[in-house]
Structure formats: C-alpha cells, structure tokens
C-alpha cells in the first residue's frame, strides 16, 4: 500500500512479530559491531529505525482500535498481548543502543544527529532492568482494567444513560439544581467504584515503587521522571514551580471565581457552579460534530499553508475519531502511525467548548507530529519529551482564538473569555495532581482514607475557593479518582502546567508580532525531540518556567485580558 493511499478505517492489522523484531535487533547489533565505516553504521541504524517504525505502527493500530471500542474482544486481547509482551523486547533494543555507544563511529553519529539521541538512550537504560519485566506486565493489566472501568461507565441522569463525557455537559446547565444533580451523579460513579479503584491504585503504587527499588532508588519517582524524558531538571525545580503557582496564580483564580459568583448571583459558590461561567449560558458550538470539523478545516487553511496541508492529510486519511459513543474509552489523545508519518487524534465530543479545545489542543499535538515527521531524520526525534509536547497543543489553542467566530458565532467572545479563564484556573489543579502523586509514591504506607485526606489538603492549598456538597464523596477528598493520568501516566500531569506558561508566552508574542511568534512556533514543531527541554525552550525563544518571576511574567497578558474584560464588570 502506498503511503498516500491509506485510510485508517481500512488499514490491515497485523499482530506485531516480537520474535522477528528481537532477531532483527540482534542482527543490527552485530552489523553495528562489525561496521568498518561510518556509512555502514548509519545503514544498519536506519534499517533498524525503519523496521522499528513498522513494528510500532502495528502495535498502535491495535491500541487505537481497542480504545475506539473497549467492548471489542479481539482488540482487547490483542492490546493485552502487546502490553504484556512489549517489556520482553526492551533488552534487545537496549543491546542495539550499547552497540552504538561502543562503536568507534558513535562520535560521528552524535556530531550529525545531536547529543539528545544519546541522552534518551541513557534514560532508557537507567529506567529499565529485566527484573522489572513482570512488574511492567502487571502494571499494564491494571491500567487496562482502570480504562475499562471508565469506558464502561453508565450514569443514569436526565432520563438517559450517559458516559463520563456525556454527563459532564450538564455541569454547565442553566438550572443550578441540574448542575448539582449532574455532579452528584458523576461523583456517585466514582464512589460506587471506589473499592476497586483504590485497590488498583494501591497495587500500582506498590508495583511501581518496587520497580524503583530494583533500579536502586528509594521509590518510583526518579524512574517516572526518566520515563517522561526529563534530562535537565528534577524534583527541586518542579517544587519551586509549584510554589510560584501557589503565590501568583492561586490569588488570581480566587478573584476570577469571586467575580464569577457575583456574575451568577450566588453567595454560596460551589464546585457545581465552576463550569457555568455566564448567567445567560456558556458559549456552545454553532453546529453539530461535522460542522465543527468542517470549520476546523477552514481555520487551519486560513492559519498557514503548513496547517492547511496538515488538516487535509488528517481528513483524507481518516485520522480523527472525535464523536462520543458507547464503549469508547473515556480519554483523549494524539498518537502516531510512523509507517505512514501520520498522527492520529482520538476524543469524545460533548457539544461544549471542550470540542473546540479538542480541535485545537489535540490537533496542535498532531500538527507538531506531522511537522516533525517531515523534518527530522530519525523516528526517535518524531516525538518530543512530554513537557515540550503540551506547549504545541496549548499554544495552538491560543493561535485559534481569532477564529472563534467560525465555531461560536456571536458567542465567540464568551468562548475566548471562558477558555482563557479555564487555562489559568486549571493550573492550580494541575500542580495539585503532581504533588499528590509525589506524596503517594513517597508515602506508600498511607491508607486509602489517608490518601484522600492528602488530596483534600491539596485542594485547600491550591484551590481554596472549592466547595463541595457537605459530606459528599468529593468533599472528603474523592475528586482525584477521576484523573486518569494519576493511574496511567505517572508524573505526566505537571507538563500541562509548565507548558501553560509557554502557551501564555506565545499569546503575548502573537499579540506583539504574530509573524515572528508563528515562526517560533513552527520551529518548535519541526525540531521534535531533537533537543532537551531547556534547549528546546531556548531554540523557540520561550522562557524557563523554573526561574523565579517567570510565572508572573508568563501570565501577565492573560491576567490583564481577563481582569479588564467587560465580563468582569
């Protein structure tokens, strides 16, 4: 099949051949060891790179189709087989890395392709040992179980049976009692599943901490940092950033919510009021799901030649699945099919401003992947570290602001205000999620009740405005259960908050000089994962968020725009 001919819906799935891949890795190791010239070394490595891309593409097709319908028994079994078998092949990949590092031509390779390739290799080696293979397999099973519980959610509300995305639409309802009821129904789902969710989390903490000890660490935290690709900052820098959020952003959020309560005319502002930004209703999409995708296509064609080419590619090859439906995993993501140099975007529309966020955020990830796959010579550089990746997505949300009329008509200003407020008010929650994970892994003997109490303390620290129903499940600290990243992607969540700072900088730069800002953004997308986090920031002319005062500078324009908005009057 030619690359330009494929459509995702008709792609043939072939189970990844682990034995064949392991044999090819062994052959590559030998070829590298025997290479008499730099050209021979490169030939061996690029052949291995191409084989690896085919292998990963087969695995990704199974993963996508499993999340598209978690009730499909075939892809559930294929996904489980891949998750449990994948750790067994890691030693073969690491052996190729060792051969490259020990080659007399490794310095030539580094000169041509950069130090980051070797930095990533070192992280891979430091974060893996064969004793962890069975633990990684257990971890994968628990994560799949969590996802299946979430996907199978059936919440009775408003005479309907809704999934997790469906019920959240009611969080914005005009009737306060309906909002209250929707949140109660949402919380009831987690309360009902609390025993097994807590067991899964307890087992994941134990398994991951054992992985950390097997690698010589006290717990899993250093391993999680390595798995996130962090080569030039650590826990101390993250702690200092969280403190900047507490002192700079939390007071701003307090003012925003006080103004919102006044706007809504409620004195007892509660959690179920947070999503209702305006008394006469939030902005809602001006059309159905297909309308939104069509307008997104128009927006990306207006935005730049590169984004126009990108969105045509995504639509032509059926690389987006965005409509909500039963059995679909309750998540959103961008992944890649490397054989085809193709991003894939998955989400669940719910007819709120969330849909616009999908069309800018997830497609921001996808655009970056599309550009990197056409700019970088090595598949290792197609995807950047996760802390950089979220700058692409969150900045694209800001670049989409001028096109809001396409999606919301005369409610565009409402969308822009609500979206910007949410971008800022999200940050305290995001750092709370990060600190919660640090607490759990560092204190594995905490009981389930003690862990939920720790979350309650973090809400008081970072979200002092938040008020739940008295004695409600969320009120006693149960809200953390809904955040799938805690279960599935250890230590990932801080990325959203760090990169909000980058997105706010792009917002400021675009206001001052749009062409220059867009040029920096394109450079950011094209460089992929070829540099470390701080190197990439410098390359794209973005500030270091760990420096004192950086948070206040980054959010300055957004703060002024929100506080001076007519909606605050």
VEXPA-157464 format. One line per 4 residues: number of its first residue (from 0); for each residue z, y, x of C-alpha. Coordinates in Angstrom, 3 decimals, decimal comma, m for minus. Each point is the difference from the previous one (the first is absolute). Example, Ala and Ser with C-alpha at 12.3 -4.5 7.8 and 13.67 -1.06 7.14 Angstrom:
BEGIN
0 = 7,800/m4,500/12,300  m0,660/3,440/1,370 .
// end
This chain:
BEGIN
0 = 0,000/0,000/0,000  m0,942/3,404/1,381  2,849/2,482/0,194  m1,763/2,450/m2,303 .
4 = m0,627/m2,635/m2,705  3,534/m1,141/m0,826  2,181/0,719/m3,043  3,657/m0,953/0,058 .
8 = m0,122/m1,797/m3,345  m2,618/m2,457/1,273  1,241/m0,464/3,580  0,324/m3,666/0,830 .
12 = 3,512/m1,002/0,985  0,391/m2,424/2,865  3,454/m1,174/1,025  0,774/1,335/3,495 .
16 = m0,386/m2,788/2,558  3,162/0,258/2,075  m0,872/m2,888/2,295  m3,410/1,462/0,765 .
20 = 1,543/3,425/0,656  2,634/m1,496/2,310  m2,692/m1,893/1,925  m2,093/3,158/0,327 .
24 = 3,060/1,879/1,312  0,549/m2,717/2,607  m3,667/0,186/0,997  0,235/3,789/0,260 .
28 = 3,074/m0,265/2,199  m1,966/m2,252/2,362  m3,021/2,304/0,000  2,162/3,011/0,863 .
32 = 1,707/m1,924/2,800  m3,332/m1,039/1,498  m1,758/3,339/m0,470  m1,572/1,062/3,266 .
36 = m0,999/3,460/m1,167  1,290/2,637/m2,390  m3,110/m0,556/m2,125  0,909/m3,688/m0,440 .
40 = 3,540/0,955/m1,001  m1,294/2,434/m2,614  m2,466/m2,540/m1,365  2,818/m2,528/m0,519 .
44 = 2,303/2,545/m1,635  m2,628/1,382/m2,371  m1,008/m3,508/m1,081  3,680/m0,680/m0,731 .
48 = 0,285/3,302/m1,851  m2,939/m0,909/m2,244  1,414/m3,464/m0,696  3,401/1,522/m0,799 .
52 = m1,598/2,410/m2,482  m1,667/m2,882/m1,842  3,289/m1,888/m0,055  2,011/2,960/m1,311 .
56 = m2,635/0,797/m2,640  0,242/m3,496/m1,481  3,788/0,341/m0,175  m0,202/3,471/m1,555 .
60 = m2,368/m1,143/m2,766  2,605/m2,569/m1,055  2,804/2,562/0,138  m1,889/2,533/m2,121 .
64 = m0,989/m2,544/m2,626  3,575/m1,233/m0,178  1,295/3,515/m0,755  m2,807/0,574/m2,511 .
68 = 1,334/m2,910/m2,063  3,320/m1,459/1,080  m0,381/m2,682/m2,694  m3,110/m1,453/1,698 .
72 = 1,345/m3,296/1,384  m2,832/m0,465/2,514  0,482/3,302/1,808  3,772/m0,258/m0,272 .
76 = m0,174/m3,253/1,966  m2,562/1,389/2,450  2,126/3,067/0,616  3,105/m2,138/0,510 .
80 = m1,888/m2,279/2,416  m1,234/2,967/2,042  3,419/1,707/0,077  1,753/m3,142/1,185 .
84 = m2,670/m1,026/2,514  m0,738/3,406/1,508  3,130/0,121/2,199  m1,056/m3,248/1,711 .
88 = m3,103/1,606/1,453  1,730/3,024/1,504  0,750/m1,738/3,349  m3,732/m0,609/0,466 .
92 = m0,750/3,695/m0,478  2,781/0,959/2,396  m1,468/m2,359/2,596  m3,252/1,990/m0,141 .
96 = 2,037/3,171/0,547  1,690/m1,558/3,043  m3,355/m0,985/1,462  m1,294/3,551/m0,384 .
100 = 3,099/1,547/1,538  m0,200/m2,377/2,983  m3,713/0,555/0,526  m1,060/1,980/3,097 .
104 = m2,181/2,004/m2,407  2,807/1,067/m2,366  0,153/3,456/1,598  m3,733/0,435/m0,669 .
108 = 0,562/m0,902/m3,645  2,874/2,472/m0,280  m2,080/2,779/1,550  m2,789/m0,565/m2,529 .
112 = 2,029/m0,690/m3,145  3,340/1,669/0,607  3,631/m0,886/0,598  0,800/m0,501/m3,681 .
116 = m1,728/m3,392/m0,084  2,509/m1,290/2,567  2,925/1,794/m1,644  m0,745/m1,847/m3,252 .
120 = m0,268/m3,286/1,899  3,434/0,582/1,484  1,494/0,651/m3,441  m1,578/m3,207/m1,315 .
124 = 1,555/m1,988/2,804  3,428/1,626/m0,207  0,198/m0,563/m3,767  m0,964/m3,697/0,012 .
128 = 1,456/m3,286/1,168  m0,828/m3,542/m1,104  3,536/m0,531/m1,297  m0,812/2,592/m2,672 .
132 = m3,008/m1,857/m1,429  1,986/m1,932/m2,657  1,943/3,172/m0,794  m3,235/1,943/m0,516 .
136 = m1,158/m2,745/m2,368  3,224/0,217/m2,013  m0,323/3,780/m0,056  m3,537/m0,211/m1,397 .
140 = 1,109/m2,321/m2,811  2,817/2,325/m1,021  m2,288/3,032/0,041  m2,551/m1,807/m2,164 .
144 = 2,758/m0,949/m2,447  1,101/3,627/m0,250  m3,570/1,143/m0,665  m0,442/m2,649/m2,656 .
148 = 3,177/1,078/m1,807  m1,254/3,591/m0,018  m3,500/m0,957/m1,171  1,362/m2,171/m2,813 .
152 = 2,088/2,814/m1,484  m0,253/0,142/m3,798  1,950/2,946/m1,342  0,220/0,388/m3,799 .
156 = m0,265/3,680/m0,883  m1,636/2,155/m2,664  m1,132/m3,122/m1,859  m1,907/m1,192/3,076 .
160 = 0,499/m2,344/2,894  m0,416/2,067/3,150  m0,021/m0,650/3,721  1,818/2,182/2,527 .
164 = m2,830/2,512/0,282  m0,496/0,146/m3,763  3,584/0,885/m0,869  0,168/2,758/2,618 .
168 = m2,537/2,027/m1,973  2,783/0,596/m2,549  2,185/1,665/2,656  m2,085/3,127/m0,722 .
172 = 0,181/m0,212/m3,815  0,669/3,191/m2,002  2,852/m1,621/m1,916  3,103/m0,104/2,182 .
176 = 1,354/m3,046/m1,800  m3,241/m1,857/0,664  0,284/0,867/3,698  3,591/m1,167/m0,024 .
180 = m0,952/m3,244/m1,722  m2,862/m0,659/2,417  2,276/0,395/3,018  2,562/m2,288/m1,605 .
184 = m2,667/m2,622/m0,649  m1,237/0,336/3,590  3,538/m0,335/1,360  0,672/m2,970/m2,279 .
188 = m2,816/m1,941/1,666  1,633/0,392/3,404  3,461/m0,670/m1,396  m1,248/m3,228/m1,589 .
192 = m1,552/m1,112/3,273  2,831/1,314/2,182  1,475/m3,408/0,938  m3,230/m1,352/1,480 .
196 = m1,078/3,347/1,450  3,323/0,259/1,806  m0,300/m3,574/1,282  m3,502/0,729/1,328 .
200 = 1,217/3,155/1,743  3,030/m1,813/1,421  m2,226/m2,771/1,365  m2,505/2,489/1,430 .
204 = 2,742/1,878/1,860  1,342/m3,253/1,464  m3,448/m1,291/0,978  m1,152/3,256/1,551 .
208 = 3,240/0,558/1,890  m0,318/m3,516/1,402  m3,512/0,927/1,157  1,495/3,000/1,780 .
212 = 2,691/m2,091/1,696  m2,615/m2,543/1,114  m1,750/2,856/1,769  3,193/1,206/1,671 .
216 = 1,009/2,783/m2,391  3,134/0,494/m2,056  m1,965/0,103/m3,256  m3,513/0,447/m1,402 .
220 = m0,236/3,786/0,239  m1,638/0,220/3,476  m2,473/m2,734/m0,989  m0,938/1,857/m3,177 .
224 = m0,683/3,141/2,035  m2,280/m1,990/2,300  m1,816/m1,598/m2,910  m0,663/3,515/m1,332 .
228 = m1,767/0,777/3,286  2,522/2,584/1,204  m0,415/0,509/3,724  1,285/3,534/0,604 .
232 = 3,006/0,571/m2,282  2,967/m1,966/m1,328  3,099/0,051/m2,176  1,500/3,165/1,502 .
236 = m3,103/2,033/m0,790  m0,108/m1,379/m3,548  3,685/0,834/m0,506  m0,583/3,587/1,136 .
240 = m2,932/0,300/m2,404  2,111/m1,285/m2,898  2,602/2,649/0,800  m2,658/2,737/m0,106 .
244 = m1,009/m1,279/m3,429  3,611/0,129/m1,186  0,529/3,575/1,157  m3,446/1,486/m0,774 .
248 = m1,686/m1,922/m2,814  2,948/m1,176/m2,108  1,091/3,594/m0,857  m3,602/0,888/m0,884 .
252 = m0,224/m3,008/m2,317  3,272/1,014/m1,623  m1,535/3,382/m0,878  m3,190/m1,607/m1,307 .
256 = 1,912/m2,312/m2,322  2,298/2,802/m1,187  m3,104/1,976/m0,963  m1,464/m3,083/m1,693 .
260 = 3,156/m0,519/m2,062  m0,176/3,629/m1,101  m3,697/m0,401/m0,854  0,742/m3,081/m2,098 .
264 = 2,987/1,637/m1,635  2,478/m2,742/0,935  3,442/0,593/1,459  0,727/m3,651/0,772 .
268 = m3,112/m0,629/2,149  m0,320/m3,756/0,527  m2,125/m2,456/1,928  m2,125/m0,576/m3,083 .
272 = m0,896/3,709/0,005  m1,286/0,094/3,582  m3,579/m1,021/m0,829  m0,326/2,427/m2,933 .
276 = m0,957/3,093/1,974  m1,080/2,280/m2,871  1,429/0,345/m3,519  m3,474/0,037/m1,572 .
280 = m1,092/m3,095/1,893  m1,113/m1,007/3,455  m3,619/0,088/1,072  m1,841/m3,116/m1,117 .
284 = m3,424/m1,236/1,051  m2,823/1,520/m2,016  m1,687/m3,366/m0,474  0,359/m3,752/0,335 .
288 = 0,078/m2,107/3,162  m3,785/0,009/0,430  m0,077/3,772/m0,489  2,538/0,434/2,786 .
292 = m1,968/m2,144/2,440  m3,195/1,862/m0,878  1,662/3,358/0,634  1,400/m1,312/3,278 .
296 = m3,538/m0,867/1,069  m1,086/3,565/m0,779  2,974/1,437/1,863  m0,659/m1,996/3,154 .
300 = m3,667/1,001/m0,036  1,009/3,658/m0,186  2,701/m0,365/2,629  m2,202/m1,009/2,964 .
304 = m3,043/m2,096/0,931  2,315/m2,620/1,533  2,141/m0,400/m3,126  m3,104/m0,097/m2,195 .
308 = m1,464/m2,862/2,026  3,387/m1,738/m0,088  0,503/0,099/m3,768  m3,535/m1,256/m0,632 .
312 = 0,747/m2,941/2,292  3,251/m0,767/m1,854  m1,647/0,066/m3,431  m3,174/m1,834/0,987 .
316 = 1,933/m2,895/1,520  2,732/m0,192/m2,693  2,774/0,789/2,450  2,450/1,505/m2,512 .
320 = 2,016/m1,793/m2,676  2,082/2,633/m1,768  0,467/m0,935/m3,655  3,350/m1,323/m1,175 .
324 = 0,002/m3,496/m1,496  2,408/m2,905/m0,604  0,741/m2,190/3,002  m1,113/2,618/2,490 .
328 = 2,486/0,624/2,828  2,138/3,102/m0,530  m1,055/1,747/3,148  m2,635/2,216/1,533 .
332 = m1,602/m0,352/3,392  m3,018/0,414/2,222  m1,098/m2,868/2,205  m3,183/m0,789/1,900 .
336 = m2,725/m2,629/0,128  m0,905/0,317/3,647  m3,055/m2,222/m0,090  m1,611/2,602/m2,258 .
340 = 1,703/3,103/1,461  1,227/0,511/m3,525  3,276/1,411/m1,343  1,364/m1,367/m3,288 .
344 = 2,262/1,944/m2,388  2,326/m1,603/m2,554  2,168/1,740/m2,609  0,982/0,124/m3,667 .
348 = m0,960/3,160/m1,915  2,458/1,137/m2,685  m1,685/3,148/m1,418  2,329/2,480/1,739 .
352 = m0,412/2,217/3,072  0,740/m3,186/1,940  m3,650/m0,953/m0,531  m1,138/3,095/1,864 .
356 = 2,411/m0,862/2,795  m1,654/m3,414/0,276  m3,443/1,586/0,188  1,116/2,278/2,825 .
360 = 2,839/m1,888/1,729  m1,360/m3,560/0,138  m3,532/1,262/0,443  1,307/2,205/2,812 .
364 = 1,129/m3,192/1,735  m3,370/m1,560/m0,745  m1,990/2,970/1,297  1,946/m0,100/3,265 .
368 = m0,704/m3,709/0,329  m3,669/0,546/m0,814  m0,313/2,660/2,719  1,980/m1,925/2,635 .
372 = m2,020/m3,170/m0,584  m3,132/2,019/0,741  1,467/1,923/2,938  2,161/m2,454/1,944 .
376 = m1,430/m2,816/2,161  2,915/m2,433/m0,464  1,394/m1,375/m3,248  3,504/0,517/1,431 .
380 = m0,710/3,712/m0,368  m1,327/m0,185/m3,571  3,500/0,403/m1,403  2,516/2,482/1,322 .
384 = 3,772/m0,378/0,108  1,573/0,365/m3,423  1,617/3,356/0,752  m3,437/1,484/0,692 .
388 = m1,686/m1,797/m2,904  1,967/1,874/m2,643  m1,116/3,364/1,403  m3,568/m0,934/m0,955 .
392 = 0,984/m0,803/m3,567  2,446/2,814/m0,675  m2,271/2,609/1,582  m2,903/m1,163/m2,154 .
396 = 2,225/0,655/m3,021  0,247/3,615/1,171  m3,728/0,313/0,749  m0,629/m1,137/m3,597 .
400 = 1,928/2,919/m1,554  m3,039/2,317/m0,398  m1,709/m2,686/m2,114  2,862/m0,524/m2,472 .
404 = m1,990/1,620/m2,858  m2,388/m2,943/0,155  2,778/m2,392/m0,950  2,357/2,145/m2,093 .
408 = m2,072/2,841/m1,448  2,164/2,961/m1,017  3,117/m1,937/1,034  m1,020/0,084/3,679 .
412 = 2,685/2,528/0,972  2,623/m2,200/m1,592  m1,253/m2,934/2,040  0,093/1,957/3,249 .
416 = 3,537/1,269/m0,590  1,356/m3,383/m1,121  m1,693/m1,861/2,820  1,252/2,407/2,651 .
420 = 3,519/m0,071/m1,419  m0,059/m3,799/0,048  m1,300/m0,034/3,582  3,074/2,003/1,045 .
424 = 2,623/m1,605/m2,261  m1,136/m3,449/1,080  1,067/0,577/3,614  3,791/m0,300/m0,534 .
428 = m0,533/m3,257/m1,886  m2,242/m1,237/2,806  2,571/0,594/2,733  2,679/m1,604/m2,197 .
432 = m2,110/m3,173/m0,200  m0,296/0,018/3,780  3,718/0,515/0,603  0,840/m2,695/m2,566 .
436 = m2,007/m2,570/1,949  1,729/0,963/3,241  3,379/m0,453/m1,713  m0,919/m3,412/m1,421 .
440 = m1,345/m1,485/3,238  2,819/1,477/2,102  2,669/m1,242/m2,452  m1,193/m3,417/m1,216 .
444 = 3,457/m0,973/m1,263  m0,048/2,587/m2,773  0,251/m1,583/m3,431  m2,636/0,761/m2,660 .
448 = 2,408/2,393/m1,727  0,781/1,729/3,292  m3,710/0,406/0,719  m0,681/1,631/m3,350 .
452 = 2,995/2,278/0,634  m1,606/1,023/3,309  m3,142/0,942/m1,919  2,127/2,028/m2,434 .
456 = 1,497/1,891/2,965  m3,474/0,723/1,350  m1,055/1,418/m3,367  3,008/2,300/0,084 .
460 = m0,928/1,048/3,550  m3,737/0,541/m0,440  m0,436/0,378/m3,781  3,155/1,768/m1,229 .
464 = m1,781/1,166/m3,163  m0,620/m3,548/m1,202  1,913/m1,095/m3,098  m0,448/m3,305/m1,818 .
468 = 1,433/m1,270/m3,229  3,747/m0,600/0,578  0,721/m3,625/0,959  m3,729/m0,743/m0,061 .
472 = m1,470/m2,512/2,505  m1,625/2,804/1,960  3,180/2,081/m0,154  1,932/m2,616/1,961 .
476 = m2,649/m0,050/2,726  m2,710/m2,328/m1,289  m2,984/2,330/0,362  m0,904/m1,295/3,474 .
480 = m1,126/m3,362/m1,431  m3,237/1,519/m1,284  m1,278/1,043/3,437  m2,165/m2,894/1,145 .
484 = m0,307/1,374/3,541  3,657/m0,890/0,587  m0,836/m3,646/m0,575  m3,539/m0,242/1,328 .
488 = m0,457/2,586/2,751  3,156/0,502/2,088  0,465/3,513/1,385  m3,375/1,166/m1,358 .
492 = 1,229/2,547/m2,494  1,002/2,742/2,445  m3,730/0,338/0,714  m0,583/1,668/m3,372 .
496 = 2,545/2,683/0,811  m1,103/0,621/3,596  m3,591/0,295/m1,110  0,840/2,336/m2,871 .
500 = 0,694/2,494/2,781  m3,506/m0,585/1,412  m1,538/0,371/m3,458  1,846/3,264/m0,584 .
504 = m1,301/1,247/3,340  m3,546/m0,854/m1,038  0,630/1,904/m3,235  1,031/3,066/2,013 .
508 = m2,930/m0,363/2,426  m2,534/m0,442/m2,817  1,212/3,210/m1,620  m0,419/1,885/3,292 .
512 = m3,302/m1,565/1,147  m1,382/m2,841/m2,103  m2,835/m0,929/2,354  2,331/m0,290/2,971 .
516 = 2,526/m2,014/m2,018  m2,700/m2,387/m1,215  m1,307/m0,443/3,564  3,505/m0,966/1,141 .
520 = 0,312/m2,393/m2,939  m3,308/m1,698/0,811  1,093/m0,410/3,608  3,256/m1,533/m1,213 .
524 = m1,898/m2,511/m2,144  m2,544/m0,903/2,661  2,532/m0,690/2,738  1,561/m2,856/m1,976 .
528 = 2,650/m1,796/2,002  m1,319/0,919/3,436  3,039/2,145/0,877  3,763/m0,087/m0,451 .
532 = 1,716/1,923/m2,808  0,869/3,133/1,968  m3,328/m0,064/1,869  m1,858/m0,151/m3,310 .
536 = 1,987/2,938/m1,385  m0,907/2,078/3,035  m3,666/m1,044/m0,252  m0,114/1,144/m3,648 .
540 = 1,970/3,193/0,725  3,002/m1,080/m2,105  3,635/0,723/0,882  2,589/m2,539/1,090 .
544 = 2,265/m0,497/m3,081  2,983/m0,970/2,167  0,282/3,403/1,671  2,762/2,186/m1,387 .
548 = m1,369/2,530/m2,476  m3,212/m1,961/m0,590  0,906/m1,010/m3,561  0,709/3,593/m1,050 .
552 = m3,283/1,166/1,538  m2,013/m2,835/m1,560  1,188/0,555/m3,566  m0,029/3,808/0,142 .
556 = m3,313/0,519/m1,797  0,788/m2,626/m2,648  3,465/1,518/m0,546  m1,435/3,483/m0,499 .
560 = m2,758/m1,268/m2,288  2,498/m1,827/m2,198  2,714/2,652/m0,077  m2,504/2,779/m0,773 .
564 = m1,857/m1,969/m2,661  m0,063/1,425/m3,539  1,379/m3,380/m1,101  3,278/0,908/1,732 .
568 = 0,452/3,187/m2,051 .
// end
